Amino acid sequence: MRCFRFTAVLLTAIVLLSSPGESFAARTKRIKIKSVMFEGNNAFSDRRLTRVIISKPSRLFSRSYYRSEIFEDDIKALELFYRQNGYLEATVPSHSVQIDSTRYTASIEIGIEEGKLTLVEGIAVLGNIVYGDEVLRSKIILKSGDPFQRKKIDNSTVALLTHYANNGYLNAEIKPDIKINTETKTALVDFYVTENKQFKIDNVSLTGLDKTRSRVVTRELLFHRGEVINYSRLLESQRNIYMTGLFQSVFVRPVIPAAGDSSKKDVLVEVKENMTGEFNVAVGYGSVERARTKVEVFNNNLRGTALKLGVTGKISFVDYGLMTSFTNPWTFGLPLRTDVNLFTEFKDEPGYDLKRHGGRIVVGRKFRRNINATVTYRQERTILSNIRVSTIPKDVKTNIRSLKLDLIRDTRDNLFNPSRGTYYEISNEMGGFVTDKIDAFFRVIGRAKFFTQIGSKTVLASAVELGWMDAQGGIMKIPLQERFYAGGPASLRAFEYEKVGPLDRRRVPIGGKLKFVWNPVELRQTIYNMVGGALFVDVGNVWSKPEDVEFKDLRVSLGTGLRINTPIGLARLDYGFNPTPKKDESRGHIYFSMGHAF
């Protein structure tokens, strides 16, 4: 038995030591890729080719390890990449992997022979009758003289099919035919078209409706009976219905009509309803609010009309409140969303205690897919007590009636954890527009956010906010709760909550008329599964009046953070460092909260 065990161990060692391409160390410990070098590439940079392969060089927050089977696939991927971009004779004739068994690293060198580029000599469309050559050529992405790229041919085929499908020719066929001259390195591309029949809409059928009224679905449709079928409108209608939030699934598709008319199609709308009732309980913790709880009760489809009615209660160490809400997604039969909120709340702010009750009416309209405009009327009565601001020694009562206009363009791929896209917002609010007896002010705020994905695990984010407000009689006529403040987990993270900007002699924030907060860089990096890290820079301040603004007043926050993407939301722990602390300011602050800072 001992002899058998020794023989097995010896054979295993021989196999490991004799395996080509990897040392014994590579078999016993993962080998980190140190570098990847390319030789012979002229058409594409090293950086572009690195994006094609999986075996990338390791970075600060992204480790990459060498595996021979993956590297073999990378070689094939490089050859395929070149051929898809017109270098039909490109090969990877040589490559080497140098493994340092003491440092457990690998250095990779890849030799490339690109060959000559094949160009498109001519493009033709054949078999078309309904649409002329010029119309169809305008849909083709590939042009004469371009590099021969199969992806552009595929995209052009899809564009031609989409054009026909959007004009009722659901069964149109497009077949590209490619002729390559290997001697002259040129290609001829012909698109053969079979148009077949054009279809119109016969009947529109709805299935799956139980509680929801049919008009809630039909008003979201962008097509009508008797029209020529536009396939893109079917898909957009499907999206509109799903975005109501009333259905688990939605399918809109053409089917053969029961009447058997070969020139028509029925359109079938299939839905699966969501539950109308919703009860949510959330418990969390934040550095400002500390422990907090929120309870929500909603009816999202009141009597099957898509009207939404809800009640929300919240409580934490610094605030508590109750709000009722009512939403009508179609107001007066028009695609105008109306939200009505009635609320009462208490907040313990750094400079005062606030108790208010009132309501808001918000009417909004979506223009295209990413642009939204809203008009908000706000009326509330506020009592400020326990005021710590030395310039306002007594309790204050204010009445706010304001009208605000918001315009938003949002292309983010995710509202809560975006990796791509932009967000722009401009808002103008006028308080006291009804009567001079009501607190009067004017406020304008502009916001912009930018998100770019770098690689598969890194997101570069940036944001800026600029706000200005004024009132007849100066800042003292602007209620404390309406002024601008900065500092804390959502703005300048190296400073105390709302302590950036004008302070009284006891270091109590008094707010200002001008606010500028810039987050020039926040690098968000996934470390492992749902755990991530961040590096960030915050810059900004708040001023009592615009003429006080000086460049030297800008406060800077440098920091790092930890992110955990939990099922209930993103948990965020940030440490902001203050490089230039003033008297009574600390060197930094730690904040814990939910969701990104912006």
N, C-alpha and C positions, 0 to 999 in steps of 0.2 A: 504493500500500500504506500509506504514512504517513497519507494522507487518511482511509483506511478505519479505521485504528486510532484516530485523533483523533475521528472521528465516533462510534465505538463507546464510547469513554471518555466523551464528552460526553453521549450518550444515557443511559448508565448513571448519570451524576451527576444528570441531570434526573429520572430515575425515582426515585432515592433521595431527592432533595430534595423531590419532590412527593408522596411516599407519605404518606397521612393517618395521623395518630395517633402517628407516630414521627419524630424528627428524624434528621438525618444522623449525629449522634453516637450515637444509639440503634442505628443500623445498623452502626456500626463498632466500638462497644464496648458490653458488657453494661450494662444500666441496673439498678442496685440499688434495690429498693423501700424507700423511706424510711418511709412511713406509709400506713395504710389507715383512712379515716374513713367512718362510716356516718351517714346522716341519715334520720329518719322511723321508725326502729325503736323500738318500745316493748315488744313481746312478748319479744324476745330481745336480750341484751346484745351490745355490740361484740365482746367476747371470744368469745362463742358463735358469732357469725356468721363471725368470722375462722377458726374451725376448719372451716367448710364449704368455704372457698375454698383454692385452691393459691397464689394471689398474696398471700402473707402479708408483713407487715413484717419486715425483716431484724433479726436479733438478734445478740448477741455471738458465739455459736458457730454460728449458722445464717444464712447469706446466702440471700436470695430475690431473684430477678431478674425484671424485667417482660418478658412476651411477650404480644403483642396477642391471638394465637389462644387462649392459655391463659386470658387475662382474659375473653374472650368466653364461654368455657365456664364460668367462675366466675359470671358473671351468670345463666346458665341454671341453674347449681347452686343459687344463692340462691333463685330463684323456685321451683324444685322442692322445696327444703327447706321453704319456707313452706307450700306446698300439701300436702306430706306431713304437716304438723303442724296442719292444719285451716284454714289461711288460703288458701282456694281461689281468691280473687281477687287475691292478692298479685302485685305486679309491681315491676320495677326500671326506672322510667321515665327515670332520668337517672344518668349517671356521667361522670366526667372523670379524665383522667390528665395531671398537670402534670409535664413532664420538665425537669430542670435539666441542660442540656447541658454545663455547666462542671464540676459535681460528679458527673455521671453517676448521678443519683438520680431517682426518680419518687415523686410524692405522689398517692395515689388517693383519690377521693371517690365514694361510692356512695349514691344516693338511693333510698329504699324506700317504697312505698305498701303497707301491710300489708292493708288492708281489714278486714272483720269476720270474727270467728272462727266457724266452723261447728261446732256441737255435736251429739253423738249423742243423738237423742231417744228411740230405742227399739232393743232387740236381741231377736231371736227365733230359735229353733231349730226347724226344720221337717223332717218326714220321719223322725224318729228313732223307733224301736220298742223296741229292746233296752234302751236307757238313757234315763232320764227327763230332762226339761228341767233340773231342778236339778243333776243330775250333770254334764251337758254345759255348763251355764252356768258352773259352777265352773272349767271349763278355759278359758273365754274371758277374755282379759286386758282387753278393752274393756268399759266399763261405761256405763250411761245417764248423761248429763250430762258425760261426758268430751269433750275436744276430738276432732274427727274426724281420726284418724291411720291412714293406710293400713298403716303398719308394724305397728301393733297388730292390725289385721284379719288381715294375713298371719301374724303370730305366733299368733294365736288359731286360725287354720285349721290350722297345723302342730300346735298343741297338741291339737286335736280328732282329727286324723289319728293322732297318736302314741298317744292314749288308745285308739282303736279297734285300732291295730296291736299294742299291748301286750296286747290281749285277743283276739287271733286273727283280727280282721277286717282282713286284709291288703289287701283290695281295696275298702275303704270309700272313699267319695268325699265331699268337703266342698266346696261351692260357695257362696261369699258373694255375696249380691245387695244392692246399695247403691242407695238412693233418696235423692236430695238435693233439698231444697226451697230454691231460691236466694232466695226472698223472705224466709222466716223464718230462713234460715241454720241449718237443722237437717238431720239425716240419719237414715234408718232402715236398719239393717243386719240382714239375714236370712241365717242359715246353713242351707242346704239340705243334708240328710244322706241319702246312699244307703249303707246299711250292708253289703249283700251278705252273703256267707257267712262263717261262722267256721271257722277251720282248726285242726286238731290235728296234732301231730308223729307221723309214721308211722315212718320209719327215719332213722337218723343215719349218714351215710357219710363216710369219711375218704379223701382222695386226696393223693398227693404224699409219703407217708411211705416212706423208704428205710431209713435207719439208725435212726430214732427209733421206739420202741415206741408202740403206739396208746394205752396207758393214760396216757402222758405228756400226750397231748392231751385225752383224754376226762375226765381229772380236773379240767381247767380249765373244762369246760362247765357252764353254769348252767341247763341244761334237760335233760329226759329224754323218752324215747319215751312217747307217749300224752298228754302235757300239751298244753294250749292254747298256741299259739305266742305268746310274748312277744317282740316284735321288739327291745326294749331289752336283753333278756337275751342275744339273739343277738349284738348289738353288743358287749356287755360281755364275753361269752365270747371273741369275736374279739380284743379287747384283751388279755385274760388270756393267751391263747395266744401272742400276739406279744411280750408282756412277758417271756416265759420266755427270750428272746434266742436261741432255737434256730432261728428261721425268718426268712427274708428277707421273706416276705409271707404273709399269712393272710387268707382270706375265708370268712365263715360266712353262708350265705344259704339261704332256702327255695326248693325246686324242685318241679316236678310229680312226684308219686310214680309209680314204675313200675307199681304195681298199678292206677292209674287212678282211685282213690277221690277224688271231687270234694270231699270234706269234709276231706281230709288233705293234708299237704305233707311231703315229705322235707326234711331239713336236710343240706346238703352243706358239709363242712369241707374247704377246699382250702388246702394249705400248700406252701411251697417251702423246703427245708431250707438252713440255713447250713452252712459247713464246720465240722467239729467241732474241728479243730486250730487253734491260734493261737500265733504266735510274734511277739513285739513287742520291739523295741529302741528305747530312747529315750535321747537325749543332750541335755543342757541345761546351763544355767549360772544360778546364783543368787548373790546377794551373800553369803549365809551359807554355803551349801554349796560355792560356786564351781563348777568343772566337776563334772558328775555324769553317771552312766550307770546305766540300769536295763534288765535283760533279763528277759522273762517268757515262759514256756512253759506253755500250758494245753491240756487236753482238756475242752471245754465240754459234751460229751454222751457220757460214758463208757458204752460198750456200749449206747447208745441209751436210757439210763435218765434222762437230764437231770442226772446227777451230774457235778460239776465237780472236776477235779483239776489243780493247777498248782504251779509253782515260780517264785519271783521272787528275783532277785539284784540288789543295788544297791551302788554304790560312789561316793563323792565325797571331797572333801578333809577332811570332818569326820565321815563315817560310812561304814560298809559293813555288809552283812548278807545273810542268806539266809533265805527263808521258804517253807514249803510250805503249801498250802491245800487244803481239801476242803469242798465245798458240796453239801448235799442240800436241794433246794427243798421237798420233802414228806417230813417225818419221821414214821415210824410210820403212814404213810397219811393224815396230817393236814396241812393247809396251814401247817406250821411250817417255816421255813427255818433250817437248822443250818449254821453255818460253824465249821470246826475249823482253827486255824492253829498251826503249830509254827515257832519262829523262833530265830535267834541273830544278834546284832548288836553293833556297837561304835559309840559316839558320843563325839565330843570336844566337850563342853559348856564354856561359859565358866568354870565353877567346878570341873569334875572330868572325868575320863574314865570312861566307862560301858561295861561289857561285861556282856551279859545273854543268857540263853537261857531259853526256856519255851514256853508255849502258851496259847491262848485257845479257849474254846468259847462260841459265841454262838447263842442260839436266839431267833428272832423271829417275830412274827405281825403281818400287816397287817390293820388294821381299817378298813373302808371303803377309799377310794382314797388318802387323804392322811395317814392315821394309822398309825403303826408303833410297836410295842413290842418291846423286846429285853431278854433277860437274859444277862449275860456272866459267865462264870467265868474268872478269870485266875490263872495260877500261873507264877511266874518266879523265877529266881535271878540276882541282880545283884551284880557286883563293881565298887565305885567305887575308882579308883586315881588317883594324881597329883592329889589333892584340893588345890585352891588356896584353899579356904575356911579362914580362919585358925582358926575355932572347931572345925574337925574336921581335925586335923593328920595323921591316919593313914588307911590304906586301910580301907574298910568293905565288909562283905558283908551283903546283905539277902535275905530270902525273902518274896515277896509271894504271898498267896492272897487273892483278893478276889472279891466278888460285886457286880455292878452292874446296876441297872435303868434303862433309858432309855425315854422316851416322846417321840415326835417327831410333829409335825404340819407337813407340808411342802406348800405350794400354789404353789411357784415354777414358772414356765413353762419354766425351763431350769436344770439343776443347776449348770452351769459359768459361764454368762453370763446371769443372769436379768434380765428387764426388768419383770416383774410378780410379785406374790405375796408370801407371808410364810413364815417358817420359825421354828418354836418347838421348843425342846428342853429337857427337864429330866432330869437324871441324878443318881442316888444310888449311891455306891459305898462298900462297907464292906470294909476290909482286915483280915485276921487273924480272920475269923469262925469258923475251924475250931479253932484252938488259940492260947493266949496266947503260945506261943513264936514265932509268926509275927508280923512287923511289923504292928501294928494301927493303923488310922486310919479316919476317916469323912470322906467328901467329897460335897458337893452342888454342882452347876453348873447354871445356867440360862442359855440363850441365846435371843436373838430377832433376826430379821433382817427388814427390810421393803424392798420394791422397788416403785417407782411409775414408770410411763412418763409423761414430760411431752413431748408432741409426738411426732414420729416418730424423733427422733435423740437424745433426752435421757432419762436414767434417774436418778432420785433414790433413793439407797440409804442405809440406816441400819442400825446393828446395836448390840447391847449384850450384854455377858457379865458375869455375876456368879457368883463361886465362893467357897465357904467350906469349910474342912476343919479337922479337929481330931484330936488323939490324946491318950490318957491320958499325962500327963507333959509336955504342951506341945509346942511346935514342934520341940524337939530330938529328940523321939521319932519325928518324921516323916522318912522317908528323903529325902535331897536331891532325888532324881529324881522324887519324888511331889509336891513343893511347887509352888506357883504362881509363875510368872515372867511378866514383860511387857516389851515393847520389841522392836522389830524390824519386818520387812516385813509381818507379819500383825496387828500390834496398834498400838503407838505408834511411828509411822514416823520421828519426829525423833530417836529415841534408839538407842543401841547395842543389839544383840541381848541381850535378857534383863537389861538394865541399869536398868530402871525398878523400883523397890522396894527392899527392904532390901539393903544392901551391907556388906561388912566393911571394915576399915581400909585394905585394899589395893584397894578398889573391885571386889571379886569378888562377884557376886550370890549370896545365900544363900537366896533364896526366902521365901515367906510363906504365911500361912494364909487370907488374904482377898484376892481379886482383883476389881477392877472396871475394865472397859474398855468405853468408850462411843464409838462412831463416829457422832455425831449427824447428820453430813452427808457424803455423798460424791456429788458431781455428776459423772456419767459422760456424756460428750458425744461422739457420732460426728462427726469432722471431715471425713474424706473416705474413702469406701469402708471398708477394714478398719482405718484409723487413727483413733484417738480420743484424747481428753484427759480429765483429771479434776481436780477441786478437792476437797479433803477436810479434815476436822477430826477429830482423835482426842483423847480425854480418858480419863484413868484412872491407876491406880497399883496397887501390891501392898503389903500391910501384914503385919507379923509377927503381929498379933492384932487383932481387931475393935475393941477399946477404944482403939486408937491412931489410928483413923480421924478425920481432920479435913478440912474442905472445902479448906483452903489447901494440902493435900498433893497435890491433883489436878494431874497434869502434862498439858500441852496440846501438841498437835502440829498445826501448820497446814502444808498442802502442796499440791503440784500434781503431776500425773503424765502420762505418755504410755502409751497402750495400742495394741497391734498385735494384731489378731485373726487369728492365723496358722492354717493348716490343722491344726497339731499342738497348738493351744491358745493361750490368751491370754498374750502377753508383756507384762509390766508394769514400767515404770520410774517410781519415785516419788522425789520429794525432799520430806522433812519438815523443817519449820523449827521450832526450839525458841525461843519468845519469851522464856522466862525460864531461861536456862542457869545451872546451879549450878557450883561449882568443879569443874574437870576435865571439864566437859561441853562439847561443841561446839555450835555454833549450828544444826546440822542434819546430816542424813545422806541419802545416796542409796542406794536399794535397787533391785536388779533381781531379778525373780522371775517365775514362771509362775502364772497364775490370779489372780483378784481377791483382795484382802485378806480379804474376807468375802462 
